[in-house]
């Protein structure tokens, strides 16, 4: 393919040619600015021999750019809309590096996908520009899987991107920040105005890049992941409360007040401190201590 899809004329041409009616329910807003595409591919640092997973390829604006960067590598594009898949099959006919999968990314077992399609054990990278209401569950589904990602780059509603990247003592720090940062290191790499899409969405977006930690001390230190995330949920469900109250009056976990008081004292953390002021390491330390005290 010679013509760039990610331009106003390139996108309009495809929409006309295939007589496409865009589905708002699937968040079909297409990127028409090749600079943004370049920023996404640069953030993914594609070297050429990776196994790249793209979620939500649409009419292929990002797909096209990734294929240009791949030599030996493979691209697996997962698209829910069968109509889009037919368009992509046409546009990228004969492109051997590309596999199109007509599936709902929310329902995918990522471990199976890797076993089935990444047979050569290539480094895995993931890129996605998805409808905003499915981005978080899909990203979390991938992070919770056993996929070992070299890099993940996705577009997300600005507000959600800021929550993902937020640190302690900020208003946006919450369960989502901890859930993502527990697995990978997030960074906002670019602010994206709504004007770079057809049709224009109502909100501005950001590009978020997730990199693996050199050494993931969070995962190494947590004794029980399930218990840790119950503690995290309790802390942020009642974020205006003191740590002692949010833990001993939690709706997700039943903890004795005296035990909580003792645990906080042993940790050297004042019972009046608010949970949202804790770092992830401090949350892990408290969670481990309470977990051991309960046994
Ligand atoms: N990547 C293209 C771009 O940047 O121009 C299209 C992005 S568009 C915002 C989102 C795409 O994700 C649409 O093509 C839509 O059909 C697809 N999609 C929506 N929900 C999905 C899901 N659950 N699984 C896979 N694809 C989905």
Boltz pocket constraint, residues with backbone or C-beta under 6 A from the ligand:
constraints:
  - pocket:
      binder: B
      contacts: [[A, 26], [A, 27], [A, 28], [A, 29], [A, 30], [A, 31], [A, 55], [A, 56], [A, 57], [A, 58], [A, 59], [A, 60], [A, 61], [A, 62], [A, 78], [A, 79], [A, 80], [A, 81], [A, 84], [A, 103], [A, 104], [A, 105], [A, 106], [A, 129], [A, 130], [A, 131], [A, 134]]
      max_distance: 6.0
